Amino acid sequence: MDTVVHAAAVMPPGAPDRMQEVNVLGTANVIAFAQRRKARRLVYLSAVSAAYAKKNAYGTSKAEAERLVQESGLDYTILRLTMVYGPSGPALWPVPRLSK
């Protein structure tokens, strides 16, 4: 196995304990899988809020997950995304109105 891409997450308005479970413990599980399968690289999709000085539960969970990735012993890439656009995401809601 060459690369594992980890993009799963719980985002606000999810419950803080669920964010911790999925974003931190889930990342630990992905790391363990990548190590067992001897993956060469782990690509972790984090969030810009992991770098904020004052973090909410989401930013804290993403920062903790980043730390796990950094300490995993795997070669890694961490991408701190600011916004992901998709057909059902709230970020796209104003776009159709702006394009008229």
Buried (B, 14 or more C-beta within 10 A) or exposed (E): EEEBEBEEBBBEEBEBEEBBBBBBBBBBEBBEBBBEEEBEBBBBBBBEBBEEEEBEBBBBBBBBBBEBBEEBEBEBEBEBEEEEEEEEEEEEEEEEEEEE
